[in-house]
Amino acid sequence: MLLSLAALLVVIFAILGLGRGCSFSPGGPTVDSGAAPTVDEAAQLKGAAAGVDFPVREPALPTGWRANSAATVPVGLGDRSRPAIQIGWLTAGGAYLRLSQSQADAADLAKSETEGTTAPSATGTVEVKGVRWTVYPARRQERSWLTERDGVRLLISGSAQEAEFRVLAEATQTAPLVARG
């Protein structure tokens, strides 16, 4: 009986090994950043800026950060609905951050990053180069930072560490406006 079990395990491991259906990662899950899509951040922001009536910023991020998602989504309900331009990046460390730019109400924008039906309560503030960002919880175990610049609300959310949030916050604060064209 033990020989039969051993033979069966050899066959199972051979199938799994050849099919690459499983992997062993004792340090936890890993992200293959090469498998994620890439988007042309500049083109996406220029196209989105042409369709909204507020200034859109294009942050310059460090080498190793890669834009992998872009969307324009409605935030808020009814006559309070406003477009939010979103760009997401994989950081050099393999984490994900998304920047949303909108004139939507702050509570609606913060709520858009949660899975709840009400706006989340702020959990604190952080200051980045003289600009105060309000911290909110987001979906899963993520967090969001929200501020306003020149009448536009900026929301950063994702799974990255605080240092990477600070990199995106500073780059966004000093980013040039996208030319409408």
N, C-alpha and C positions, 0 to 999 in steps of 0.2 A: 504494500500500500504506500509506503514512503517513497519507493522508487517511482511509482505512478505519479505521485504528487510532485516529486522533483522534476520529472519529465514534463509535466504540465506547466510548471513554473518556468522552465527553460523556454518552452514554446511561447508563453505569454510575454516574457521579457524580450524575446526575439521579435515578436510582432510589434510591441510598443517601441522598441529601439529602431526598427526599420521604418515604422510609420511616424516616428517622432511625435507620437500622441501625448507623451508625458515628458516632463523634465524634472530634474531634481535641483532645487534651489534652496539650500539650507538657510541662507540669509534672508529669505522672503522673496516676494515676487519681484521680477525685474521688468523693465520696459525697454523694448527694442525700438529706440527712437528712429532708426532707419526704416522701420515698417510704417510709421505714421505718415499721413499725407503732408505735402508741403503746399502752401499757397503763396502767391505773389502779394505780399503785404501792401506794397506801394500801390499796385493796380487796384486792389480791393478797396483800400481807403479812398483813393481818388474817385472811383466809381460811386462809392457810398456817399462821399462828400457832395457830389453833384446832386444827390437826391434829397438832401436835408437842408434845413435853413439855419444851421448852427455851425460854428467853426469846428473842424475835426483835426485832431493832432496825430502826428506820425512819430512815435518815439524811436530813437536810435538805440538799439540794444547791443549788448556785447557779442562778440564772436562766440558761436556755440549755441545761441538762442535761435530757434527756427519757428517761424509762423506756420501753424498747421491747421488753422480753422479761421473762417471769416463768415459773418452773417449780419444781416440787419433784421432785428426782431422788434415787434411792438411791445411796449412796456406800459402797463396801466390798462384800465378799462374805460370803454365809452369815450366821452369827449376828453378824458384825461390821458388817453393813449398817445404815446409819443414813440418815435423810432429810437432804437438803441443800436449803435454800430459796435459790433464786437469783433475783436481779433484775439486769437488764442496762440500761445507760444509754448513750445517745449523748451525748458531752460537747459543750460549746459549740464546741469545736474540731473536731468531727466524728469523734473517735476513739470506741472502744467500751471500756467497763469493765463487769465483772460482779462482784457481791458474792454470795458463797455463805456461808450461815450453817448450821452443823451441829455435832453432837456426834460426828461420825465421827472416826476416828483421823487424826492430822495427816498421816501418810504416805499414807493412802488418799485424803484430800481433795486433797493436792498431786498425787497420781497421776491423779486425775480430770480434771485440767487439762492433762495431757500425752497424747500419742498412744502412749506406751510401755506396757510391761507391768510395769515396776517403778517404784517411787517415785523421783522425781528427787532429785538431791543439791542441797542449798542452795548458793547462789552468793554469799551475803552477808546482811547485815542492814541495815535502815534504822530510824531512830527518828523517830516522829511524835508530838510533844507528850508525850514521856515514855513512849510505848509502843513496844516493840521488835517489828518485823515481820521475819520471815525471808523472804528472796527466793529464788524457785525459777524455773527455766525453765518455760514453758508451751508449748502447741501453736503451730505456725508460728513466728514470731519474737517471740512475746509473752512476758510474764513474769507471775509471780504473787507476791503478798505474803500471808503467813499469820501470824496471831497468835491468841491466845486471850484472851477476856474473859468473866469470870463463868461459866466452864465451857463456853463456846461457842467453837468455832473459826470465825474469820472469814477468808475467802480472797478477795482482790481479784485479778482477772486481766483482761488485755486488751491492747489495742494503744496505749493512751494514753501520753503522756509522764509522767515522774516527777512533775511538778507536779500533774497531774490525779490520779495515784495518791494523792498526799498529800492532796488535797482530799477524796477519797472516804474515805481512811483516817481523817482527822480527824473528818469528819461521822459516820462509823460509830462511832468511839470515844465520841463525845458524844451519840449518838442516843438518843432515848427508846425505851423498850420498847413494843412494840405491845400494846394491851389485848386480851386474849382475850375474845371475846364471842360 
